[in-house]
Amino acid sequence: MTCLTGLGKQWQSNCIAIGTMKNNTFETISDAYQLVSGAKIKGKNQDEIFELGAYDGNKRGYTLYAFEDGVKFGDFSVIISEKELMNNYLIEKAKVTQSIAA
């Protein structure tokens, strides 16, 4: 494991800091256009992070996959409505760059 090289006695806390998403900022979901596949979602009252999947029109909701340490777990998913997402979840702040047409 590359985290272990040259870190001394506090290697565990350094590895945990590398593998978690604590530096990411989350914001409230104000518009359904923010709900894009691959976005990271976090509950307002929980620390678990999910990855947003595609919208399923037949089930009338979005698929959420468990997400931990940079890995999406495709074998576990839940369907959640847009209203539930907007009321009880936060979304990772998008890093958008604007291009200026010349």
MOSUL-V624597 format. One record per residue. N is the residue number from 1. RES is the residue in one letter. SS is DSSP state (H for helix, E for strand, L for the rest). PHI is phi in whole degrees, -180 to 180 (999 if undefined). Layout:
BEGIN
n=N res=RES ss=SS phi=PHI
n=N res=RES ss=SS phi=PHI
END
This chain:
BEGIN
n=1 res=M ss=L phi=999
n=2 res=T ss=H phi=-72
n=3 res=C ss=H phi=-65
n=4 res=L ss=H phi=-78
n=5 res=T ss=L phi=-75
n=6 res=G ss=L phi=72
n=7 res=L ss=L phi=-103
n=8 res=G ss=H phi=76
n=9 res=K ss=H phi=-76
n=10 res=Q ss=H phi=-100
n=11 res=W ss=H phi=-65
n=12 res=Q ss=H phi=-65
n=13 res=S ss=H phi=-66
n=14 res=N ss=H phi=-68
n=15 res=C ss=H phi=-67
n=16 res=I ss=H phi=-65
n=17 res=A ss=H phi=-64
n=18 res=I ss=H phi=-70
n=19 res=G ss=H phi=-85
n=20 res=T ss=L phi=-100
n=21 res=M ss=L phi=-107
n=22 res=K ss=L phi=-70
n=23 res=N ss=L phi=-84
n=24 res=N ss=L phi=-76
n=25 res=T ss=L phi=-104
n=26 res=F ss=E phi=-116
n=27 res=E ss=E phi=-133
n=28 res=T ss=E phi=-68
n=29 res=I ss=L phi=-88
n=30 res=S ss=L phi=-103
n=31 res=D ss=L phi=-148
n=32 res=A ss=H phi=-66
n=33 res=Y ss=H phi=-69
n=34 res=Q ss=H phi=-75
n=35 res=L ss=L phi=-84
n=36 res=V ss=L phi=-111
n=37 res=S ss=L phi=-59
n=38 res=G ss=L phi=98
n=39 res=A ss=L phi=-70
n=40 res=K ss=E phi=-90
n=41 res=I ss=E phi=-121
n=42 res=K ss=E phi=-134
n=43 res=G ss=E phi=-68
n=44 res=K ss=L phi=-65
n=45 res=N ss=L phi=-110
n=46 res=Q ss=L phi=-125
n=47 res=D ss=L phi=-98
n=48 res=E ss=L phi=-68
n=49 res=I ss=E phi=-115
n=50 res=F ss=E phi=-124
n=51 res=E ss=E phi=-109
n=52 res=L ss=E phi=-78
n=53 res=G ss=E phi=-98
n=54 res=A ss=E phi=-78
n=55 res=Y ss=E phi=-78
n=56 res=D ss=E phi=-108
n=57 res=G ss=L phi=-65
n=58 res=N ss=L phi=-68
n=59 res=K ss=L phi=-96
n=60 res=R ss=L phi=56
n=61 res=G ss=E phi=-169
n=62 res=Y ss=E phi=-98
n=63 res=T ss=E phi=-91
n=64 res=L ss=E phi=-112
n=65 res=Y ss=E phi=-111
n=66 res=A ss=E phi=-63
n=67 res=F ss=E phi=-139
n=68 res=E ss=E phi=-148
n=69 res=D ss=L phi=52
n=70 res=G ss=L phi=78
n=71 res=V ss=E phi=-121
n=72 res=K ss=E phi=-90
n=73 res=F ss=E phi=-95
n=74 res=G ss=E phi=-75
n=75 res=D ss=E phi=-84
n=76 res=F ss=E phi=-129
n=77 res=S ss=E phi=-148
n=78 res=V ss=E phi=-132
n=79 res=I ss=E phi=-103
n=80 res=I ss=E phi=-136
n=81 res=S ss=L phi=-77
n=82 res=E ss=H phi=-62
n=83 res=K ss=H phi=-62
n=84 res=E ss=H phi=-63
n=85 res=L ss=H phi=-61
n=86 res=M ss=H phi=-70
n=87 res=N ss=H phi=-88
n=88 res=N ss=H phi=-122
n=89 res=Y ss=E phi=-132
n=90 res=L ss=E phi=-115
n=91 res=I ss=E phi=-119
n=92 res=E ss=E phi=-62
n=93 res=K ss=L phi=-64
n=94 res=A ss=L phi=-74
n=95 res=K ss=L phi=-102
n=96 res=V ss=L phi=-103
n=97 res=T ss=L phi=-112
n=98 res=Q ss=L phi=-102
n=99 res=S ss=L phi=-106
n=100 res=I ss=L phi=-100
n=101 res=A ss=L phi=-75
n=102 res=A ss=L phi=-91
END
